[in-house]
Amino acid sequence: DQIINGNKDYEIALWCRFKDDIFCPWIMGLEKLHEFHAWINSLHPKIKFTMNFSEDPLKGIEYLDTRVYIKNSFIHTTLYTKPSDTHAYLNPNSCHPKHVCSNIPQGVAKRIKRICSEESEYFKHKISHINHFVNRGYSRDFISTEFDKCDTLDRYDLIGDPEISFNVESKESGRRVPLVLDFHPSYAGASRAVNKHKDLLDLDDTLKDVISKDKIFVTFRKARTIGDSLVHSRYTRDN
């Protein structure tokens, strides 16, 4: 990256790299673009770049899950999905906590809202993704309601939504004490039971100073499946 950005023969307005995908708006013409492509491929014998570009501003170019295009002299973005994407979202009848299936459409709706800079693009992808969820077995009314919640949200607020950020607690906030259980639908009331009785910690003067009742919570991990029992990740040789 430093070598490429340091070359003064090319006007690189922007060089954005995520792992091995790079986005670079080009302003020096098609001939210079091919010359630049040949040059970066000569920098290392084992590192070769492929290139996708478009001369049509409205068609734009795809980068990761975003299509970038120019309309009325403004740069816009919209959602891009590969043709091979089957949109195989988690089946709502699968053995998962209910909030997991509820949060998936919320997350997808917010993602579409953040990416699409034009309202018309947002509503186009909203309709198509509602149909994707319905095809996976979700209720159309439920999915429509979840997506409708995003309609009135401001896109710029979503980009900086604190709920999207990682919530990293400081050491001063105290140690959290999780009760980790293998998930099973019959454990749905585990959190209520723990919250109901955790006041018992206050009866022990020593214990309540060690463990804060406000830091106790129930969390679930994936339960062992039949496949896990039949297939082992480690190979063992019989002696």
PEQUI-V126552 format. One record per run of one state. SS is the DSSP state (@ for helix, = for strand, . for the rest). FROM is the first residue (numbers start at 1). TO is the last residue. If there is no record, write none. Layout:
ss:SS from:FROM to:TO
ss:SS from:FROM to:TO
This chain:
ss:. from:1 to:1
ss:@ from:2 to:6
ss:. from:7 to:15
ss:= from:16 to:18
ss:. from:19 to:20
ss:= from:21 to:23
ss:. from:24 to:29
ss:@ from:30 to:40
ss:. from:41 to:60
ss:= from:61 to:63
ss:. from:64 to:65
ss:= from:66 to:71
ss:. from:72 to:73
ss:= from:74 to:79
ss:. from:80 to:97
ss:@ from:98 to:115
ss:. from:116 to:118
ss:@ from:119 to:135
ss:. from:136 to:139
ss:@ from:140 to:151
ss:. from:152 to:154
ss:@ from:155 to:159
ss:. from:160 to:170
ss:@ from:171 to:173
ss:. from:174 to:176
ss:= from:177 to:182
ss:. from:183 to:184
ss:@ from:185 to:187
ss:. from:188 to:189
ss:@ from:190 to:203
ss:. from:204 to:204
ss:@ from:205 to:210
ss:. from:211 to:212
ss:@ from:213 to:215
ss:= from:216 to:221
ss:. from:222 to:225
ss:@ from:226 to:230
ss:. from:231 to:239
